Amino acid sequence: MNAYSISKLADDACVSVHVVRDYMIRGLLHPARRTESGYNIFDDKTLGRLRFLRAAFESGIGLDELARLCKALDADDSESLDRCVERVRWKIDVRRTVLTVVEASLNEMAAGAAT
């Protein structure tokens, strides 16, 4: 298991330390353990979750939705988790559809500009 300080976790996920702290406050991330001097230590699982959260957020899934998902994951509540996963999948499908329309519009504009 790799151990990450908050700054190393942020660096490896290509986010700022402020993002990591914000996600901790929102309950999206939790340290794997704390040192005797009170420093948070994170693990590979947390790094994977952070990378997922950033990709999902940048894809248009809101932090409130992601917070519900993480809460269900952390509570090991399969019923709640299933509902959260379905909502996130639905949002992914909607985003995919919107991006397909945007791409078609871009292609039309580019073709029109070329003539």
VEXMAR-459382 format. One record per residue (C-alpha): x, y, z. Coordinates in Angstrom, 1 decimal. Each point is the difference from the previous one (the first is absolute). Layout:
// residues N
{east: X | north: Y | up: Z};
...
***
This chain:
// residues 115
{east: 0.0 | north: 0.0 | up: 0.0};
{east: 1.3 | north: 3.4 | up: -0.9};
{east: -0.4 | north: 2.7 | up: 2.5};
{east: -0.7 | north: 3.6 | up: -1.1};
{east: 0.1 | north: 3.3 | up: 1.9};
{east: -2.7 | north: 2.4 | up: -1.0};
{east: 2.5 | north: 1.9 | up: -2.3};
{east: 1.2 | north: -3.2 | up: -1.7};
{east: -3.6 | north: -1.2 | up: -0.5};
{east: -0.9 | north: 3.4 | up: -1.5};
{east: 3.1 | north: -0.1 | up: -2.3};
{east: -0.7 | north: -3.6 | up: -1.2};
{east: -3.6 | north: 0.9 | up: -0.8};
{east: 0.9 | north: 3.3 | up: -1.7};
{east: -2.1 | north: 2.1 | up: 2.4};
{east: 0.8 | north: 2.6 | up: 2.6};
{east: 0.2 | north: -0.8 | up: 3.7};
{east: -3.0 | north: 2.3 | up: 0.4};
{east: -2.1 | north: -2.4 | up: -2.1};
{east: 1.0 | north: -3.0 | up: 2.1};
{east: -0.8 | north: 2.0 | up: 3.2};
{east: -3.4 | north: 1.0 | up: -1.5};
{east: -0.8 | north: -3.5 | up: -0.9};
{east: 0.9 | north: -1.2 | up: 3.5};
{east: -2.3 | north: 2.7 | up: 1.5};
{east: -2.8 | north: -1.2 | up: -2.3};
{east: 0.5 | north: -3.6 | up: 1.0};
{east: 1.2 | north: -1.1 | up: -3.4};
{east: 3.5 | north: -1.1 | up: 1.2};
{east: 1.2 | north: -1.4 | up: 3.3};
{east: 3.6 | north: -0.6 | up: 1.1};
{east: 1.0 | north: -3.6 | up: 0.4};
{east: 1.6 | north: 0.9 | up: 3.3};
{east: 1.6 | north: 2.8 | up: 2.0};
{east: 3.5 | north: 0.3 | up: 1.3};
{east: 0.7 | north: 0.5 | up: 3.7};
{east: 0.7 | north: 3.6 | up: -0.8};
{east: -3.4 | north: 0.3 | up: -1.6};
{east: 0.8 | north: 0.0 | up: -3.7};
{east: -2.4 | north: -1.7 | up: -2.4};
{east: 1.4 | north: -3.0 | up: -2.0};
{east: -1.8 | north: -1.1 | up: -3.1};
{east: 0.2 | north: -3.3 | up: -1.9};
{east: -0.3 | north: -1.2 | up: -3.6};
{east: -3.7 | north: -0.5 | up: 0.3};
{east: -0.4 | north: 3.6 | up: 1.0};
{east: 2.1 | north: 1.1 | up: -3.0};
{east: -2.2 | north: -2.0 | up: -2.3};
{east: -3.1 | north: 1.5 | up: 1.5};
{east: 1.4 | north: 3.5 | up: -0.3};
{east: 0.8 | north: -0.6 | up: -3.7};
{east: -3.5 | north: -1.3 | up: -0.6};
{east: -1.6 | north: 2.9 | up: 1.8};
{east: 2.0 | north: 2.6 | up: -2.1};
{east: -0.8 | north: -1.7 | up: -3.3};
{east: -3.7 | north: -0.3 | up: 1.0};
{east: -0.1 | north: 3.6 | up: 1.1};
{east: 1.7 | north: 1.2 | up: -3.1};
{east: -2.5 | north: -2.0 | up: -2.0};
{east: -2.9 | north: 1.9 | up: 1.5};
{east: -1.0 | north: -2.0 | up: 2.9};
{east: -0.6 | north: 2.2 | up: 3.0};
{east: 1.7 | north: -0.2 | up: 3.4};
{east: -3.3 | north: -0.6 | up: 1.7};
{east: -0.7 | north: -3.1 | up: -2.1};
{east: 3.6 | north: -1.2 | up: 0.5};
{east: -0.4 | north: 0.6 | up: 3.8};
{east: -3.1 | north: -2.3 | up: 0.0};
{east: 1.9 | north: -2.6 | up: -1.9};
{east: 3.0 | north: 0.1 | up: 2.4};
{east: -2.3 | north: -0.1 | up: 3.0};
{east: -1.7 | north: -3.1 | up: -1.4};
{east: 3.4 | north: -1.6 | up: -0.8};
{east: 1.3 | north: 0.8 | up: 3.5};
{east: -3.2 | north: -1.3 | up: 1.7};
{east: 0.2 | north: -3.3 | up: -1.9};
{east: -3.8 | north: 0.6 | up: -0.7};
{east: -0.6 | north: -2.0 | up: -3.2};
{east: -3.6 | north: 1.3 | up: -0.5};
{east: 1.1 | north: 3.6 | up: 0.3};
{east: 3.1 | north: -0.7 | up: -2.1};
{east: -2.0 | north: -1.5 | up: -2.8};
{east: -2.2 | north: 3.1 | up: -0.2};
{east: 3.0 | north: 2.3 | up: 0.0};
{east: 1.8 | north: -2.0 | up: -2.7};
{east: -3.1 | north: 0.0 | up: -2.1};
{east: -0.3 | north: 3.8 | up: 0.3};
{east: 3.6 | north: 0.5 | up: -0.8};
{east: -0.3 | north: -2.3 | up: -3.0};
{east: -3.0 | north: 1.9 | up: -1.2};
{east: 1.9 | north: 3.3 | up: 0.3};
{east: 2.9 | north: -1.6 | up: -2.0};
{east: -2.5 | north: -1.0 | up: -2.7};
{east: -1.5 | north: 3.5 | up: -0.2};
{east: 3.5 | north: 1.5 | up: -0.2};
{east: 0.9 | north: -2.4 | up: -2.7};
{east: -3.1 | north: 1.0 | up: -2.0};
{east: 0.7 | north: 3.7 | up: 0.4};
{east: 3.6 | north: -0.4 | up: -1.1};
{east: -1.1 | north: -1.9 | up: -3.1};
{east: -2.3 | north: 2.9 | up: -0.9};
{east: 2.9 | north: 2.5 | up: 0.7};
{east: 2.3 | north: -2.0 | up: -2.2};
{east: -2.5 | north: -0.1 | up: -2.8};
{east: -0.4 | north: 3.7 | up: 0.2};
{east: 3.7 | north: 0.5 | up: 0.0};
{east: 0.3 | north: -2.2 | up: -3.1};
{east: -2.7 | north: 2.1 | up: -1.8};
{east: 1.7 | north: 3.3 | up: 0.9};
{east: 3.4 | north: -1.2 | up: -1.1};
{east: -1.5 | north: -1.3 | up: -3.3};
{east: -1.8 | north: 3.3 | up: -0.5};
{east: 3.1 | north: 2.0 | up: 0.6};
{east: 2.0 | north: -2.1 | up: -2.4};
{east: -2.4 | north: 0.8 | up: -2.9};
***
